[in-house]
Amino acid sequence: MKKKCLAPARFKDVSPGRQKGASSLEYLMLGAVVIAILIAVIALDDGIATTIQTTLEGLFTDVQEAASGE
């Protein structure tokens, strides 16, 4: 008795190398969603935006001081 294949024929010959494009696209979409959520949160909450701005300004100031030797 011959067993029936439950997987469609198009999935039968898919090699692992072909999945690279799909994975890259998935990571790109995931990154875009994360960035969109971050932008929405920052735009809606001034406290978070101020905290991020203050943190980045402090970081850049520290880097400039370290580079100039102060």
Stockholm file with secondary structure:
# STOCKHOLM 1.0

chainA/1-70         MKKKCLAPARFKDVSPGRQKGASSLEYLMLGAVVIAILIAVIALDDGIATTIQTTLEGLFTDVQEAASGE
#=GR chainA/1-70 SS CCCCCCSCHHHHTCCGGGHHHHHHHHHHHHHHHHHHHHHHHHHHCHHHHHHHHHHHHHHHHHHHHHHHTC
#=GC SS_cons        CCCCCCSCHHHHTCCGGGHHHHHHHHHHHHHHHHHHHHHHHHHHCHHHHHHHHHHHHHHHHHHHHHHHTC
//
